[in-house]
Amino acid sequence: MAIPFPILITERLNLRKIVPTDLERVYFLRSNTDINKYIKRPPQTWETAIAHIQLLDDNLKSDIAIAWGITTKESNMLIGSICLWNFSEDKKIAEVGYDLDPKFQGKGIMSEALKAVLDYSFNQRGFETIEAYTDYRNIPSKKLLKQHGFIPREGKKDADNQDNIIYYLNC
């Protein structure tokens, strides 16, 4: 039996499953130069966006990641996404990742979404540690993580991106 997708609802936001009808917005979020300034990702095409939506579904079914589309209560249009992924084998550690349309940045939206995902992570999924990898130059992301209690993990490096600082939060 399939586990129902964990829809998360906050004061202003709905965090819902990303579906094929979100293709245009997924493409935008994964290809916009402002959003992806600090992310090392190959150039995106419509095909890679379609494949990404399918991957999110596959990852959910195999319980190796959960990705939420962020929408406002007023509109079902995707304005960003937030995910838990890179689960440790024992499902005690997960990594959080996020992106947000620049038009919606600076309004506390990602903070609200992150709070809901952290609550879900620790209280419903039983994760003990959430990690976040962010570029040392990404001031808003570092500020967001610190605001939610994340601290830098000394001595751990991101082998794939030397510009990243690794933060963590224990439940």
C-alpha positions as a Python dict, from the first residue, in 0.01 Angstrom:
ca = {
    (1, 'M'): (0, 0, 0),
    (2, 'A'): (138, 340, -96),
    (3, 'I'): (201, 586, 184),
    (4, 'P'): (2, 906, 128),
    (5, 'F'): (213, 1209, 40),
    (6, 'P'): (275, 1418, 354),
    (7, 'I'): (110, 1749, 265),
    (8, 'L'): (225, 2019, 508),
    (9, 'I'): (12, 2328, 571),
    (10, 'T'): (137, 2644, 741),
    (11, 'E'): (-18, 2982, 808),
    (12, 'R'): (48, 3111, 454),
    (13, 'L'): (168, 2808, 259),
    (14, 'N'): (77, 2467, 123),
    (15, 'L'): (365, 2222, 80),
    (16, 'R'): (238, 1967, -167),
    (17, 'K'): (360, 1702, -410),
    (18, 'I'): (530, 1827, -727),
    (19, 'V'): (336, 1689, -1024),
    (20, 'P'): (375, 1688, -1407),
    (21, 'T'): (150, 1995, -1444),
    (22, 'D'): (421, 2189, -1252),
    (23, 'L'): (664, 2136, -1542),
    (24, 'E'): (693, 2500, -1644),
    (25, 'R'): (763, 2614, -1287),
    (26, 'V'): (1006, 2327, -1219),
    (27, 'Y'): (1197, 2426, -1531),
    (28, 'F'): (1203, 2791, -1416),
    (29, 'L'): (1321, 2705, -1063),
    (30, 'R'): (1596, 2475, -1193),
    (31, 'S'): (1718, 2703, -1473),
    (32, 'N'): (1684, 3059, -1339),
    (33, 'T'): (2034, 3205, -1298),
    (34, 'D'): (1952, 3398, -978),
    (35, 'I'): (1806, 3094, -804),
    (36, 'N'): (2088, 2865, -916),
    (37, 'K'): (2378, 3108, -868),
    (38, 'Y'): (2543, 2882, -607),
    (39, 'I'): (2430, 2541, -735),
    (40, 'K'): (2653, 2330, -956),
    (41, 'R'): (2401, 2183, -1198),
    (42, 'P'): (2422, 2109, -1571),
    (43, 'P'): (2220, 2341, -1798),
    (44, 'Q'): (1853, 2254, -1776),
    (45, 'T'): (1616, 2163, -2059),
    (46, 'W'): (1248, 2072, -2069),
    (47, 'E'): (1360, 1709, -2081),
    (48, 'T'): (1571, 1741, -1765),
    (49, 'A'): (1278, 1910, -1588),
    (50, 'I'): (1044, 1625, -1692),
    (51, 'A'): (1304, 1372, -1572),
    (52, 'H'): (1342, 1561, -1244),
    (53, 'I'): (968, 1541, -1170),
    (54, 'Q'): (978, 1166, -1242),
    (55, 'L'): (1286, 1127, -1019),
    (56, 'L'): (1105, 1303, -732),
    (57, 'D'): (820, 1053, -766),
    (58, 'D'): (1059, 755, -785),
    (59, 'N'): (1254, 879, -482),
    (60, 'L'): (932, 915, -284),
    (61, 'K'): (818, 563, -374),
    (62, 'S'): (1153, 413, -271),
    (63, 'D'): (1165, 630, 46),
    (64, 'I'): (1499, 793, -29),
    (65, 'A'): (1373, 1152, -59),
    (66, 'I'): (1064, 1370, -19),
    (67, 'A'): (1023, 1690, -220),
    (68, 'W'): (751, 1944, -158),
    (69, 'G'): (635, 2212, -394),
    (70, 'I'): (579, 2540, -212),
    (71, 'T'): (260, 2727, -299),
    (72, 'T'): (74, 3010, -132),
    (73, 'K'): (-276, 2954, 3),
    (74, 'E'): (-403, 3194, -267),
    (75, 'S'): (-252, 3007, -563),
    (76, 'N'): (-154, 2653, -655),
    (77, 'M'): (140, 2788, -862),
    (78, 'L'): (478, 2654, -752),
    (79, 'I'): (689, 2937, -607),
    (80, 'G'): (966, 2714, -476),
    (81, 'S'): (1051, 2373, -344),
    (82, 'I'): (1198, 2216, -33),
    (83, 'C'): (1316, 1860, 3),
    (84, 'L'): (1457, 1604, 238),
    (85, 'W'): (1700, 1377, 60),
    (86, 'N'): (2030, 1194, 91),
    (87, 'F'): (1883, 982, 373),
    (88, 'S'): (2138, 784, 571),
    (89, 'E'): (2096, 408, 549),
    (90, 'D'): (1950, 395, 902),
    (91, 'K'): (1714, 688, 825),
    (92, 'K'): (1854, 895, 1113),
    (93, 'I'): (2012, 1171, 898),
    (94, 'A'): (1869, 1358, 602),
    (95, 'E'): (1976, 1660, 404),
    (96, 'V'): (1746, 1955, 338),
    (97, 'G'): (1755, 2152, 14),
    (98, 'Y'): (1541, 2440, -109),
    (99, 'D'): (1487, 2700, -378),
    (100, 'L'): (1251, 2994, -413),
    (101, 'D'): (1138, 3224, -693),
    (102, 'P'): (1322, 3559, -644),
    (103, 'K'): (986, 3744, -646),
    (104, 'F'): (898, 3567, -321),
    (105, 'Q'): (1233, 3593, -144),
    (106, 'G'): (1276, 3811, 165),
    (107, 'K'): (919, 3754, 286),
    (108, 'G'): (983, 3475, 539),
    (109, 'I'): (834, 3212, 307),
    (110, 'M'): (1131, 2975, 315),
    (111, 'S'): (1158, 3017, 691),
    (112, 'E'): (794, 2911, 726),
    (113, 'A'): (844, 2615, 491),
    (114, 'L'): (1166, 2505, 664),
    (115, 'K'): (999, 2517, 1006),
    (116, 'A'): (722, 2285, 882),
    (117, 'V'): (969, 2044, 719),
    (118, 'L'): (1190, 2032, 1030),
    (119, 'D'): (885, 1961, 1246),
    (120, 'Y'): (784, 1681, 1009),
    (121, 'S'): (1142, 1546, 996),
    (122, 'F'): (1191, 1518, 1369),
    (123, 'N'): (839, 1452, 1496),
    (124, 'Q'): (684, 1234, 1224),
    (125, 'R'): (977, 1074, 1041),
    (126, 'G'): (1208, 1033, 1340),
    (127, 'F'): (1519, 1180, 1182),
    (128, 'E'): (1779, 1274, 1444),
    (129, 'T'): (1992, 1511, 1236),
    (130, 'I'): (1917, 1735, 939),
    (131, 'E'): (2210, 1862, 735),
    (132, 'A'): (2221, 2148, 486),
    (133, 'Y'): (2494, 2223, 234),
    (134, 'T'): (2516, 2587, 129),
    (135, 'D'): (2770, 2798, -54),
    (136, 'Y'): (2977, 3015, 179),
    (137, 'R'): (2875, 3320, -30),
    (138, 'N'): (2501, 3250, 0),
    (139, 'I'): (2426, 3496, 281),
    (140, 'P'): (2042, 3453, 280),
    (141, 'S'): (2070, 3073, 303),
    (142, 'K'): (2326, 3088, 584),
    (143, 'K'): (2105, 3339, 770),
    (144, 'L'): (1799, 3112, 726),
    (145, 'L'): (1984, 2809, 862),
    (146, 'K'): (2126, 2997, 1162),
    (147, 'Q'): (1780, 3140, 1235),
    (148, 'H'): (1652, 2782, 1267),
    (149, 'G'): (1935, 2667, 1493),
    (150, 'F'): (2166, 2503, 1238),
    (151, 'I'): (2536, 2522, 1318),
    (152, 'P'): (2840, 2465, 1093),
    (153, 'R'): (2977, 2110, 1104),
    (154, 'E'): (3348, 2158, 1167),
    (155, 'G'): (3584, 1929, 979),
    (156, 'K'): (3331, 1793, 726),
    (157, 'K'): (3374, 1898, 364),
    (158, 'D'): (3154, 1860, 57),
    (159, 'A'): (3366, 1657, -183),
    (160, 'D'): (3150, 1767, -476),
    (161, 'N'): (3163, 2141, -401),
    (162, 'Q'): (3449, 2295, -202),
    (163, 'D'): (3253, 2624, -178),
    (164, 'N'): (2988, 2463, 43),
    (165, 'I'): (2966, 2489, 419),
    (166, 'I'): (2784, 2201, 585),
    (167, 'Y'): (2539, 2292, 859),
    (168, 'Y'): (2349, 2055, 1085),
    (169, 'L'): (2066, 2053, 1335),
    (170, 'N'): (1994, 1776, 1586),
    (171, 'C'): (1643, 1710, 1715),
}
